[in-house]
Amino acid sequence: MSHKYAIVKNGIVQNLIQWDGGEYQADGQLIEATHDAWIGGAYTDGAFVPRPPEPEPEPTAEQLQAEADKASARSKLEALGLTEAEINALIGAV
């Protein structure tokens, strides 16, 4: 039965492999991987350092314009006297 292992060299995960414990020459230390192991990640003080969260992507110009258009439409519909429920039915909640 094989398990997932990290090949760690100088405290950095070089690769992740499935290994059955048989003959294998790795250029680094073989350490059984946890869910925190990722290629390029650190292994320090006997533990894998979790991957940092991905930053939220910056909105595109098209997305920013669509939000501005939606806000403008909402404002105009409010000026016409439509209720919040009616506006949400037409353009959705902002």
C-alpha positions as CSV (number, residue, x, y, z in Angstrom):
1,M,0.0,0.0,0.0
2,S,1.4,3.4,-1.0
3,H,1.3,6.6,0.9
4,K,1.8,10.2,-0.1
5,Y,5.3,11.5,0.7
6,A,7.0,14.8,0.3
7,I,10.6,15.1,-1.0
8,V,12.0,17.8,1.2
9,K,15.4,19.5,0.6
10,N,16.7,22.4,2.7
11,G,13.3,22.8,4.4
12,I,11.4,23.2,1.1
13,V,9.0,20.6,-0.5
14,Q,10.5,19.7,-3.9
15,N,7.8,17.2,-4.9
16,L,5.0,15.1,-3.7
17,I,4.9,11.4,-4.6
18,Q,3.1,8.1,-3.9
19,W,5.6,5.7,-2.3
20,D,5.1,2.1,-1.1
21,G,8.2,2.1,1.0
22,G,10.3,0.1,-1.5
23,E,13.6,1.0,-3.0
24,Y,13.6,4.7,-4.0
25,Q,16.4,7.2,-4.3
26,A,15.2,10.7,-3.6
27,D,17.2,13.9,-3.9
28,G,16.1,15.0,-0.4
29,Q,14.4,13.6,2.7
30,L,11.2,11.5,2.3
31,I,8.6,12.7,4.8
32,E,5.0,11.4,5.0
33,A,2.9,14.2,3.7
34,T,0.0,15.8,5.5
35,H,-2.8,17.9,4.0
36,D,-0.5,21.0,4.6
37,A,2.2,19.7,2.3
38,W,2.5,21.5,-1.1
39,I,5.2,21.8,-3.7
40,G,7.3,24.9,-2.9
41,G,6.0,24.9,0.7
42,A,8.1,24.9,3.8
43,Y,8.8,22.0,6.2
44,T,10.0,23.4,9.5
45,D,10.2,22.2,13.1
46,G,8.8,18.8,12.1
47,A,5.7,20.1,10.3
48,F,4.6,21.3,6.9
49,V,3.7,25.0,6.8
50,P,0.1,25.4,5.3
51,R,-0.3,27.2,2.0
52,P,-1.3,30.9,2.6
53,P,-4.8,31.8,1.4
54,E,-5.1,33.0,-2.2
55,P,-5.8,36.7,-2.4
56,E,-9.1,37.8,-3.8
57,P,-8.7,38.7,-7.5
58,E,-8.9,42.3,-8.4
59,P,-12.2,43.1,-10.3
60,T,-11.9,43.7,-14.0
61,A,-12.8,47.0,-15.6
62,E,-15.9,45.2,-17.0
63,Q,-17.0,44.0,-13.5
64,L,-16.5,47.5,-12.0
65,Q,-18.5,49.1,-14.8
66,A,-21.3,46.5,-14.4
67,E,-21.5,47.3,-10.6
68,A,-21.6,51.0,-11.4
69,D,-24.4,50.5,-13.9
70,K,-26.3,48.4,-11.4
71,A,-26.0,51.1,-8.7
72,S,-27.1,53.7,-11.2
73,A,-30.1,51.7,-12.2
74,R,-31.0,51.1,-8.5
75,S,-30.8,54.8,-7.8
76,K,-33.1,55.7,-10.8
77,L,-35.6,53.0,-9.8
78,E,-35.7,54.3,-6.2
79,A,-36.3,57.9,-7.6
80,L,-39.3,56.5,-9.5
81,G,-40.7,55.2,-6.2
82,L,-40.2,51.5,-6.6
83,T,-39.9,49.5,-3.4
84,E,-36.8,47.6,-2.4
85,A,-38.6,44.3,-3.2
86,E,-39.6,45.5,-6.7
87,I,-36.1,46.8,-7.4
88,N,-34.5,43.5,-6.2
89,A,-37.0,41.6,-8.5
90,L,-35.8,43.6,-11.4
91,I,-32.0,43.8,-10.9
92,G,-31.2,41.7,-7.9
93,A,-29.7,42.7,-4.6
94,V,-26.4,44.7,-4.8
